[in-house]
Structures are given as C-alpha cells and as structure tokens.
Amino acid sequence: MFDSIADPVTLSRMQFAANITFHILFPSISIALCWFLLFFKLRFNSTGDQKWHDAYYFWVKVFALTFAMGVVSGITMSFQFGTNWPGFMMKVGNIAGPLLAYEVMTAFFLEATFLGIMLFGKNRVSDRIHTLSVYMVAIGTTLSAFWILVLNSWMQVPVGFEMRNGQAFATDWMAILFSPSLPLRLAHMLIASGLTVSFLIAGISAYRWLSGIKTAAVMAAMRTAVVVAAVLAPTQIVVGDFHGLVALEHQPAKIAAIEAVWHTEKGAPLVLFAVPNEKTQKNDFAIEIPHGASLILTHEWDGELKGLSSFDGKTPPVRPVFYGFRIMVGIGVLMLLASWIAVVKVRRGEVPNWVAKFLVAMTFSGWLATVAGWIVTEVGRQPYLVYGVLTTAEAATDTHSAMIVTTLLMYLTMYVLLAAAYITVLFHMARKNDGAPAPKTPAVAGVAQ
C-alpha cells in the first residue's frame, strides 16, 4: 500500500528533510548565542554592571536548553546515513567519514570539555577560567559549523578527489577543505545564525518588557540584539549576492530553478512572484522586472542565463527552490526594516508598545529564513546528493516503504512535540523574574576571582 503512495527514495528524502529541518533550528541559535554570552560576560567583567551579569544568567539557560536539543536531534540524523542512505558512505565515505570525524574530535569534544565549566563552574573556578570556558564553547560551536559546511560545500562543488572502482578517494585535502563554495557558504550561515539569535534575543526581551519585566538587563540585551541585527542584515544581503554568483558558476541548474528560467535567454527578467508550471515550462501569473535576473547575476543588461531545458532533465524541482528563495529574501528584507526601526527607538531608551510587539512577532523569523535557505540549498542540488557524482536515487536504501513511513511518522510526532515544548519552556522562562544570583565577588577588570 505504501509503495503506491511513495517510493523509498521519496520517503527517505522526506524523513531526512524532517530530521535536518528540526536539527538546524538549534545550531542556528547555539552557534551565535554563545558569542552573545561571551559579550555579556566581558562587559560585566570590564564594567562590573549587574545588568550584564543578569543578561548572561538568563541567556545561558536558554543556551543550555538549545544545546541539548541540538545534540539529541543531531544524533538521530546521523543514524540515517546507515539506515536510509547506505550508498552515500559506500561511494564517498572516504571523504565524508573523516570530515564528520574531525567535527567530533575538534568541535564537539571542545564544547563538551568546557560546557560543564561554563554552565556549573561560575562560583567554583576563577572568573578568568570561567570566561575562558565561554570563549572555548563559542569557538567549538563555530568549529562545528565549519566542519559540517566543509562537507556540505564539497557535496555542492566536489573537488580534490578521484574515482577508483566506484569510490571517491581524496587527492587534495586542502582543495576539499576549501572548495569554491565554502567561504561564502560559511559566512552566509554564520551571519544567518547571528540574525537568528539577534531576533530571538530581541523578541524574547520585548516579550519580557511587555510582561512588565522592565529591567536594565532586559533593555541591555534588547539593545545589543537590535544593533547587531541592524549591522548583519545588510551584510547578509551583500554576502548572499556573492554566494549567488558562485552558484551560477558551479550549479547553473540551481540558479535556473531559483529564477524560474525555463529556456536559455539573454536579458532574463527578475521574477518577483509567479506560479512555476513544470508541465508547460512557463511562469503563470508572473510579476517581473525586465532584465533584472541577468543584471543581478551577470552584471550585464543582456547577460545570458541558462534555462532548465538545457540540463537534460537533471534539474531540481522548481517550486520548492523558487518559493524557498523568495521566502528567505522576503524575511531578510523584513529583518532589515525591523532592526533599523528598532535600533532608532531602543537606542533612545524608548520601547513603544508597537515596536515591542513587532519584535515579538519577529522572534523566530530567523528559523523561517534558515529553513527556507536550506530548502534552496539542498533541494536545489537535486537530483544529486554529491553534485555530478552521486544521485540521490543511487544512494538511497531499498528498505520497504512501510518501514520508512512508520519511522517518518514517529519522527514527525516527536519533533512537533519537542518543538512545542522548547518554545513553551522558552516563554515560561521569559515570564519569570527571579533575577540572577549575585556573583561571588565584585568583578574587577583583568583580575581573576
């Protein structure tokens, strides 16, 4: 019965999509949140101002909750390399295996070593050691992102390897580590994490403010978050533009899907909105800017863009990529406007109710943009798992569809419950005003305690 609904490849893709979508929610917070914590800690060390201590105390609890969720969801995702995608490790495991191992040995071990000191050692070790632990955990979360994106970037633009008897073997590890896709992909993800956390902190702080918790710590956290967002939002737009140029060079089919360019043409329009029709290979109800896509991507008025029809059917499904990109860009523009409006008001010490409510509404906007971006990245690579080397169908399991459906439903149920629990706990913590415990001794800049 299940085989008539969907084949094992489609079901495996759905299951992995569910896993990675849920998992990415938490690293997108923990990567940047630890850097915010380090900033709060350093500000308290240098000024002795209690508000920075209180801000650190509240957000370190959020970090602990988020980190735990990220670890748990990451473990279940890794199992699927063996259960759903055995062909992946069989063909490219000589490259993917070491990269995943490096992430564990350098990043996860670093985080695990210092996380306990960061969370529980505040009044048990010197302030200098405790600050060092926050710094090392921040380095660890960033290193983790680096190694995962090294692998993902290599899957997008595979270089530095050769095929022997149907298996990939590394010939140049430096080329693999720093593939053409990595620098901008890494920058794009780190900035995305910074924006996700900025709006999380701003939104939760605004919620606390509206709830009557109008403390200096809440204002300090909100002000920091909106200022960071106001800087990162325009930066992300520039980085995203350069990232698109790299994709145009190495993955032109993905760009054709993003722009819904069906046939190769010069002076391709920028499609603001449409309903892509894969049967007729046209865009229904299109709203376009003439020559816009060519101008943005080739920097020429009549620049040529390859159409989807030129890739012999080896193209991604258009609608998810097309709409995912526009959702991501739309949220990015909204972030830019929200942060610039908020930074003017908050820096003056004012928090009008409409601004606070706007920030609350934007609390999880980073999650939406990140998920939309990952859809563009991962679906846009189809039909390949490793671009031009390994197709998704070649790597998929031959497990019966009924088994995959059963586990997929279990995963979805668990993820919905966990996501609801996480958000509920987050807002429950935000409503409490129990204050932070006083530091063991007054902070003195540069002096260990």
FENQUI-V623605 format. One record per backbone hydrogen bond with DSSP energy under -0.5 kcal/mol. NH is the residue of the N-H (numbers start at 1). CO is the residue of the C=O. If there is no record, write none. Layout:
BEGIN
nh=NH co=CO
nh=NH co=CO
END
This chain:
BEGIN
nh=4 co=1
nh=5 co=1
nh=5 co=2
nh=6 co=2
nh=11 co=7
nh=12 co=8
nh=13 co=9
nh=14 co=10
nh=15 co=11
nh=16 co=12
nh=17 co=13
nh=18 co=14
nh=19 co=15
nh=20 co=16
nh=21 co=17
nh=22 co=18
nh=23 co=19
nh=24 co=20
nh=25 co=21
nh=25 co=22
nh=26 co=23
nh=27 co=23
nh=28 co=24
nh=29 co=26
nh=30 co=26
nh=31 co=27
nh=33 co=29
nh=34 co=30
nh=35 co=32
nh=36 co=32
nh=37 co=33
nh=38 co=34
nh=39 co=35
nh=40 co=36
nh=41 co=37
nh=42 co=38
nh=43 co=39
nh=44 co=40
nh=45 co=41
nh=46 co=42
nh=47 co=43
nh=48 co=44
nh=52 co=49
nh=53 co=49
nh=54 co=50
nh=55 co=51
nh=56 co=52
nh=57 co=53
nh=58 co=54
nh=59 co=55
nh=60 co=56
nh=61 co=57
nh=61 co=58
nh=62 co=58
nh=63 co=59
nh=64 co=60
nh=65 co=61
nh=66 co=62
nh=67 co=63
nh=68 co=64
nh=69 co=65
nh=70 co=66
nh=71 co=67
nh=72 co=68
nh=73 co=69
nh=74 co=70
nh=75 co=71
nh=76 co=72
nh=77 co=73
nh=78 co=74
nh=79 co=75
nh=80 co=76
nh=80 co=77
nh=81 co=78
nh=82 co=79
nh=83 co=79
nh=84 co=80
nh=85 co=80
nh=87 co=395
nh=88 co=85
nh=88 co=395
nh=89 co=85
nh=90 co=86
nh=91 co=87
nh=92 co=88
nh=93 co=89
nh=95 co=92
nh=96 co=92
nh=97 co=93
nh=99 co=95
nh=100 co=96
nh=101 co=97
nh=102 co=98
nh=103 co=99
nh=104 co=100
nh=105 co=101
nh=106 co=102
nh=107 co=102
nh=107 co=103
nh=108 co=103
nh=109 co=104
nh=111 co=107
nh=112 co=108
nh=113 co=109
nh=114 co=110
nh=115 co=111
nh=116 co=112
nh=118 co=114
nh=119 co=115
nh=120 co=116
nh=121 co=117
nh=124 co=121
nh=125 co=121
nh=130 co=126
nh=131 co=127
nh=132 co=128
nh=133 co=129
nh=134 co=130
nh=135 co=131
nh=136 co=132
nh=137 co=133
nh=138 co=134
nh=139 co=135
nh=140 co=136
nh=141 co=137
nh=142 co=138
nh=143 co=139
nh=144 co=140
nh=145 co=141
nh=146 co=142
nh=147 co=143
nh=148 co=144
nh=149 co=145
nh=150 co=146
nh=151 co=147
nh=152 co=148
nh=153 co=149
nh=154 co=150
nh=155 co=151
nh=156 co=152
nh=157 co=153
nh=162 co=169
nh=164 co=167
nh=167 co=164
nh=168 co=91
nh=169 co=162
nh=171 co=160
nh=172 co=160
nh=176 co=172
nh=177 co=173
nh=178 co=174
nh=179 co=176
nh=182 co=179
nh=183 co=179
nh=185 co=181
nh=186 co=182
nh=187 co=183
nh=188 co=184
nh=189 co=185
nh=190 co=186
nh=191 co=187
nh=192 co=188
nh=193 co=189
nh=194 co=190
nh=195 co=191
nh=196 co=192
nh=197 co=193
nh=198 co=194
nh=199 co=195
nh=200 co=196
nh=201 co=197
nh=202 co=198
nh=203 co=199
nh=204 co=200
nh=205 co=201
nh=206 co=202
nh=207 co=203
nh=208 co=204
nh=209 co=205
nh=210 co=206
nh=211 co=207
nh=212 co=209
nh=213 co=208
nh=214 co=212
nh=215 co=213
nh=219 co=215
nh=220 co=216
nh=221 co=217
nh=222 co=218
nh=223 co=219
nh=224 co=220
nh=225 co=221
nh=226 co=222
nh=227 co=223
nh=228 co=224
nh=229 co=225
nh=230 co=226
nh=231 co=227
nh=232 co=228
nh=233 co=229
nh=234 co=230
nh=235 co=231
nh=236 co=232
nh=237 co=233
nh=238 co=234
nh=239 co=235
nh=240 co=236
nh=241 co=237
nh=242 co=238
nh=243 co=239
nh=244 co=240
nh=245 co=241
nh=246 co=242
nh=247 co=243
nh=248 co=244
nh=249 co=245
nh=250 co=246
nh=251 co=247
nh=254 co=251
nh=255 co=251
nh=256 co=252
nh=257 co=253
nh=258 co=254
nh=259 co=255
nh=260 co=256
nh=261 co=256
nh=262 co=260
nh=265 co=305
nh=267 co=303
nh=268 co=303
nh=270 co=289
nh=271 co=269
nh=272 co=270
nh=272 co=287
nh=273 co=287
nh=275 co=284
nh=276 co=274
nh=277 co=282
nh=278 co=276
nh=281 co=277
nh=282 co=277
nh=284 co=275
nh=284 co=282
nh=286 co=283
nh=287 co=273
nh=288 co=286
nh=289 co=270
nh=290 co=288
nh=291 co=267
nh=292 co=289
nh=293 co=268
nh=294 co=268
nh=295 co=291
nh=296 co=292
nh=297 co=293
nh=298 co=294
nh=299 co=294
nh=299 co=295
nh=300 co=294
nh=303 co=300
nh=305 co=265
nh=308 co=261
nh=309 co=262
nh=310 co=307
nh=311 co=308
nh=312 co=309
nh=314 co=311
nh=315 co=313
nh=321 co=317
nh=322 co=318
nh=323 co=319
nh=324 co=320
nh=325 co=321
nh=326 co=322
nh=327 co=323
nh=328 co=324
nh=329 co=325
nh=330 co=326
nh=331 co=327
nh=332 co=328
nh=333 co=329
nh=334 co=330
nh=335 co=331
nh=336 co=332
nh=337 co=333
nh=338 co=334
nh=339 co=335
nh=340 co=336
nh=341 co=337
nh=342 co=338
nh=343 co=339
nh=344 co=340
nh=345 co=341
nh=346 co=342
nh=347 co=343
nh=348 co=344
nh=349 co=346
nh=350 co=345
nh=355 co=352
nh=356 co=352
nh=357 co=353
nh=358 co=354
nh=359 co=355
nh=360 co=356
nh=361 co=357
nh=362 co=358
nh=363 co=360
nh=365 co=362
nh=368 co=364
nh=369 co=365
nh=370 co=366
nh=371 co=367
nh=372 co=368
nh=373 co=369
nh=374 co=370
nh=375 co=371
nh=376 co=372
nh=377 co=373
nh=378 co=374
nh=379 co=375
nh=380 co=375
nh=380 co=376
nh=381 co=378
nh=382 co=379
nh=384 co=381
nh=385 co=390
nh=386 co=390
nh=387 co=155
nh=387 co=385
nh=389 co=386
nh=390 co=386
nh=392 co=383
nh=395 co=391
nh=396 co=392
nh=397 co=84
nh=403 co=400
nh=404 co=400
nh=405 co=401
nh=406 co=402
nh=407 co=403
nh=408 co=404
nh=409 co=405
nh=410 co=406
nh=411 co=407
nh=412 co=408
nh=413 co=409
nh=414 co=410
nh=415 co=411
nh=416 co=412
nh=417 co=413
nh=418 co=414
nh=419 co=415
nh=420 co=416
nh=421 co=417
nh=422 co=418
nh=423 co=419
nh=424 co=420
nh=425 co=421
nh=426 co=422
nh=427 co=423
nh=428 co=424
nh=429 co=425
nh=430 co=426
nh=431 co=427
nh=432 co=428
nh=432 co=429
nh=447 co=444
nh=448 co=446
END
